[in-house]
Amino acid sequence: MKTLCDDPRAEPPSPPSPPADGECCESECGDACIWTDYYEARARYEQALAEWRARQREQ
């Protein structure tokens, strides 16, 4: 079954926004850090972008 994400005409995914200045508490809170969340979202974005680009080449 095709989904909207499979539509080759779909727009590319949008990258996540990094935390704003002052959002990080600088307490090295590990997995709870907003930078950790950002880097995980960035990795998901990179994967989605690679998949989108592959669909564009298949057209």
VOPA-254534 format. One record per residue: residue in one letter; x, y, z of N, C-alpha, C in turn; residue number from 1. Coordinates in steps of 0.001 Angstrom, whole numbers, plus 500000, padded with zeros to 6 digits. Atoms other than C-alpha are relative to their C-alpha. Layout:
! residues N
<pt residu="A" n_c1="X" n_c2="Y" n_c3="Z" ca_c1="X" ca_c2="Y" ca_c3="Z" c_c1="X" c_c2="Y" c_c3="Z" num="NUM"/>
...
END
This chain:
! residues 59
<pt residu="M" n_c1="500837" n_c2="498831" n_c3="500000" ca_c1="500000" ca_c2="500000" ca_c3="500000" c_c1="500887" c_c2="501239" c_c3="500000" num="1"/>
<pt residu="K" n_c1="499232" n_c2="498764" n_c3="500067" ca_c1="501356" ca_c2="503418" ca_c3="499055" c_c1="499475" c_c2="500998" c_c3="501025" num="2"/>
<pt residu="T" n_c1="500372" n_c2="498940" n_c3="499067" ca_c1="501366" ca_c2="506264" ca_c3="501526" c_c1="500417" c_c2="501324" c_c3="499391" num="3"/>
<pt residu="L" n_c1="499606" n_c2="498684" n_c3="500466" ca_c1="501805" ca_c2="509993" ca_c3="501104" c_c1="501515" c_c2="500099" c_c3="499887" num="4"/>
<pt residu="C" n_c1="498537" n_c2="499956" n_c3="500016" ca_c1="505489" ca_c2="509471" ca_c3="501880" c_c1="500567" c_c2="499315" c_c3="498761" num="5"/>
<pt residu="D" n_c1="499539" n_c2="500705" n_c3="501181" ca_c1="505747" ca_c2="507180" ca_c3="498842" c_c1="499775" c_c2="500802" c_c3="498721" num="6"/>
<pt residu="D" n_c1="500297" n_c2="499184" n_c3="501171" ca_c1="504481" ca_c2="509895" ca_c3="496478" c_c1="501276" c_c2="500677" c_c3="499532" num="7"/>
<pt residu="P" n_c1="498749" n_c2="499404" n_c3="500470" ca_c1="507483" ca_c2="510859" ca_c3="494329" c_c1="499899" c_c2="501511" c_c3="499810" num="8"/>
<pt residu="R" n_c1="500169" n_c2="498551" n_c3="500154" ca_c1="505994" ca_c2="514343" ca_c3="493924" c_c1="499989" c_c2="500712" c_c3="501343" num="9"/>
<pt residu="A" n_c1="500041" n_c2="499415" n_c3="498655" ca_c1="505986" ca_c2="514891" ca_c3="497683" c_c1="501201" c_c2="500913" c_c3="500220" num="10"/>
<pt residu="E" n_c1="498919" n_c2="499084" n_c3="499646" ca_c1="508058" ca_c2="517718" ca_c3="499077" c_c1="501040" c_c2="499273" c_c3="500847" num="11"/>
<pt residu="P" n_c1="498990" n_c2="500631" n_c3="499147" ca_c1="511352" ca_c2="516809" ca_c3="500755" c_c1="499682" c_c2="500272" c_c3="501466" num="12"/>
<pt residu="P" n_c1="500239" n_c2="499769" n_c3="498576" ca_c1="511281" ca_c2="516448" ca_c3="504524" c_c1="500702" c_c2="501272" c_c3="500460" num="13"/>
<pt residu="S" n_c1="499403" n_c2="498783" n_c3="499435" ca_c1="512063" ca_c2="519536" ca_c3="506587" c_c1="500928" c_c2="499626" c_c3="501147" num="14"/>
<pt residu="P" n_c1="499080" n_c2="500309" n_c3="498901" ca_c1="515069" ca_c2="519500" ca_c3="508905" c_c1="499467" c_c2="500528" c_c3="501326" num="15"/>
<pt residu="P" n_c1="500415" n_c2="499492" n_c3="498688" ca_c1="514503" ca_c2="519883" ca_c3="512624" c_c1="500774" c_c2="501283" c_c3="500318" num="16"/>
<pt residu="S" n_c1="499324" n_c2="498771" n_c3="499571" ca_c1="515362" ca_c2="523227" ca_c3="514176" c_c1="500851" c_c2="499705" c_c3="501217" num="17"/>
<pt residu="P" n_c1="499170" n_c2="500207" n_c3="498814" ca_c1="518277" ca_c2="523219" ca_c3="516585" c_c1="499449" c_c2="500812" c_c3="501170" num="18"/>
<pt residu="P" n_c1="500447" n_c2="499232" n_c3="498838" ca_c1="517649" ca_c2="524423" ca_c3="520126" c_c1="500458" c_c2="501457" c_c3="499878" num="19"/>
<pt residu="A" n_c1="499666" n_c2="498576" n_c3="500025" ca_c1="517613" ca_c2="528189" ca_c3="520460" c_c1="501056" c_c2="500311" c_c3="501051" num="20"/>
<pt residu="D" n_c1="499017" n_c2="499560" n_c3="499009" ca_c1="520320" ca_c2="530057" ca_c3="522314" c_c1="499331" c_c2="500097" c_c3="501362" num="21"/>
<pt residu="G" n_c1="500505" n_c2="499937" n_c3="498642" ca_c1="519795" ca_c2="529668" ca_c3="526029" c_c1="499050" c_c2="498874" c_c3="500380" num="22"/>
<pt residu="E" n_c1="500915" n_c2="501103" n_c3="499663" ca_c1="517511" ca_c2="526597" ca_c3="525783" c_c1="500702" c_c2="498880" c_c3="500757" num="23"/>
<pt residu="C" n_c1="499253" n_c2="501064" n_c3="499332" ca_c1="520220" ca_c2="524207" ca_c3="526934" c_c1="500425" c_c2="500488" c_c3="501388" num="24"/>
<pt residu="C" n_c1="499661" n_c2="499617" n_c3="498622" ca_c1="520797" ca_c2="524214" ca_c3="530686" c_c1="501484" c_c2="499817" c_c3="500307" num="25"/>
<pt residu="E" n_c1="498548" n_c2="500202" n_c3="499839" ca_c1="524471" ca_c2="523200" ca_c3="530209" c_c1="500359" c_c2="499147" c_c3="501212" num="26"/>
<pt residu="S" n_c1="499708" n_c2="500834" n_c3="498832" ca_c1="524191" ca_c2="520650" ca_c3="533035" c_c1="500364" c_c2="498569" c_c3="499611" num="27"/>
<pt residu="E" n_c1="499627" n_c2="501325" n_c3="500492" ca_c1="525182" ca_c2="517658" ca_c3="530863" c_c1="499022" c_c2="498942" c_c3="500486" num="28"/>
<pt residu="C" n_c1="501052" n_c2="500876" n_c3="499491" ca_c1="521879" ca_c2="515900" ca_c3="531521" c_c1="499822" c_c2="498718" c_c3="499178" num="29"/>
<pt residu="G" n_c1="500029" n_c2="501283" n_c3="500708" ca_c1="522570" ca_c2="513043" ca_c3="529084" c_c1="498821" c_c2="499852" c_c3="499051" num="30"/>
<pt residu="D" n_c1="501098" n_c2="500301" n_c3="500925" ca_c1="519554" ca_c2="511479" ca_c3="527344" c_c1="498870" c_c2="501014" c_c3="500073" num="31"/>
<pt residu="A" n_c1="501066" n_c2="499010" n_c3="499860" ca_c1="517248" ca_c2="514218" ca_c3="528637" c_c1="500366" c_c2="501335" c_c3="499347" num="32"/>
<pt residu="C" n_c1="499517" n_c2="498747" n_c3="500579" ca_c1="519304" ca_c2="516926" ca_c3="526920" c_c1="499255" c_c2="500325" c_c3="498701" num="33"/>
<pt residu="I" n_c1="500680" n_c2="499606" n_c3="501236" ca_c1="517559" ca_c2="518909" ca_c3="524214" c_c1="500906" c_c2="499815" c_c3="498788" num="34"/>
<pt residu="W" n_c1="499092" n_c2="500253" n_c3="501119" ca_c1="520682" ca_c2="518504" ca_c3="522085" c_c1="499949" c_c2="498531" c_c3="499585" num="35"/>
<pt residu="T" n_c1="500144" n_c2="501418" n_c3="500321" ca_c1="520338" ca_c2="514710" ca_c3="522313" c_c1="498744" c_c2="499797" c_c3="499162" num="36"/>
<pt residu="D" n_c1="501247" n_c2="500082" n_c3="500768" ca_c1="516737" ca_c2="515047" ca_c3="521129" c_c1="500193" c_c2="500554" c_c3="498592" num="37"/>
<pt residu="Y" n_c1="499759" n_c2="499384" n_c3="501305" ca_c1="517856" ca_c2="517348" ca_c3="518317" c_c1="500826" c_c2="499073" c_c3="499099" num="38"/>
<pt residu="Y" n_c1="499154" n_c2="500864" n_c3="500825" ca_c1="520598" ca_c2="514992" ca_c3="517119" c_c1="499264" c_c2="498733" c_c3="499569" num="39"/>
<pt residu="E" n_c1="500810" n_c2="501160" n_c3="500397" ca_c1="518173" ca_c2="512041" ca_c3="517135" c_c1="499013" c_c2="500397" c_c3="498904" num="40"/>
<pt residu="A" n_c1="500920" n_c2="499511" n_c3="501033" ca_c1="515649" ca_c2="514096" ca_c3="515153" c_c1="500763" c_c2="500268" c_c3="498706" num="41"/>
<pt residu="R" n_c1="499170" n_c2="499727" n_c3="501177" ca_c1="518442" ca_c2="515136" ca_c3="512793" c_c1="500338" c_c2="498697" c_c3="499269" num="42"/>
<pt residu="A" n_c1="499700" n_c2="501299" n_c3="500609" ca_c1="519377" ca_c2="511477" ca_c3="512200" c_c1="498766" c_c2="499460" c_c3="499268" num="43"/>
<pt residu="R" n_c1="501237" n_c2="500434" n_c3="500668" ca_c1="515717" ca_c2="510646" ca_c3="511410" c_c1="499766" c_c2="500825" c_c3="498739" num="44"/>
<pt residu="Y" n_c1="500133" n_c2="499126" n_c3="501162" ca_c1="515627" ca_c2="513634" ca_c3="509053" c_c1="500950" c_c2="499567" c_c3="498880" num="45"/>
<pt residu="E" n_c1="499014" n_c2="500417" n_c3="501006" ca_c1="518807" ca_c2="512526" ca_c3="507257" c_c1="499554" c_c2="498715" c_c3="499308" num="46"/>
<pt residu="Q" n_c1="500497" n_c2="501257" n_c3="500565" ca_c1="517316" ca_c2="509038" ca_c3="506766" c_c1="498811" c_c2="500271" c_c3="499078" num="47"/>
<pt residu="A" n_c1="501178" n_c2="499678" n_c3="500813" ca_c1="514020" ca_c2="510446" ca_c3="505495" c_c1="500408" c_c2="500734" c_c3="498727" num="48"/>
<pt residu="L" n_c1="499522" n_c2="499265" n_c3="501166" ca_c1="515884" ca_c2="512795" ca_c3="503147" c_c1="500657" c_c2="499052" c_c3="498996" num="49"/>
<pt residu="A" n_c1="499368" n_c2="500981" n_c3="500887" ca_c1="517971" ca_c2="509929" ca_c3="501744" c_c1="498941" c_c2="499162" c_c3="499288" num="50"/>
<pt residu="E" n_c1="501080" n_c2="500777" n_c3="500612" ca_c1="514796" ca_c2="507909" ca_c3="501144" c_c1="499241" c_c2="500840" c_c3="498984" num="51"/>
<pt residu="W" n_c1="500679" n_c2="499102" n_c3="500935" ca_c1="513112" ca_c2="510919" ca_c3="499493" c_c1="500828" c_c2="500158" c_c3="498724" num="52"/>
<pt residu="R" n_c1="499121" n_c2="499851" n_c3="501167" ca_c1="516127" ca_c2="511436" ca_c3="497207" c_c1="500004" c_c2="498733" c_c3="499143" num="53"/>
<pt residu="A" n_c1="500033" n_c2="501259" n_c3="500746" ca_c1="516098" ca_c2="507752" ca_c3="496243" c_c1="498720" c_c2="499896" c_c3="499185" num="54"/>
<pt residu="R" n_c1="501266" n_c2="500018" n_c3="500746" ca_c1="512425" ca_c2="508042" ca_c3="495254" c_c1="500050" c_c2="500965" c_c3="498835" num="55"/>
<pt residu="Q" n_c1="499897" n_c2="499028" n_c3="501081" ca_c1="513275" ca_c2="511093" ca_c3="493152" c_c1="500793" c_c2="499417" c_c3="498824" num="56"/>
<pt residu="R" n_c1="499179" n_c2="500620" n_c3="501059" ca_c1="515903" ca_c2="509098" ca_c3="491214" c_c1="499216" c_c2="498918" c_c3="499271" num="57"/>
<pt residu="E" n_c1="500777" n_c2="501084" n_c3="500599" ca_c1="513353" ca_c2="506322" ca_c3="490574" c_c1="498995" c_c2="500506" c_c3="498979" num="58"/>
<pt residu="Q" n_c1="501005" n_c2="499466" n_c3="500918" ca_c1="511055" ca_c2="508638" ca_c3="488623" c_c1="500413" c_c2="499869" c_c3="498574" num="59"/>
END
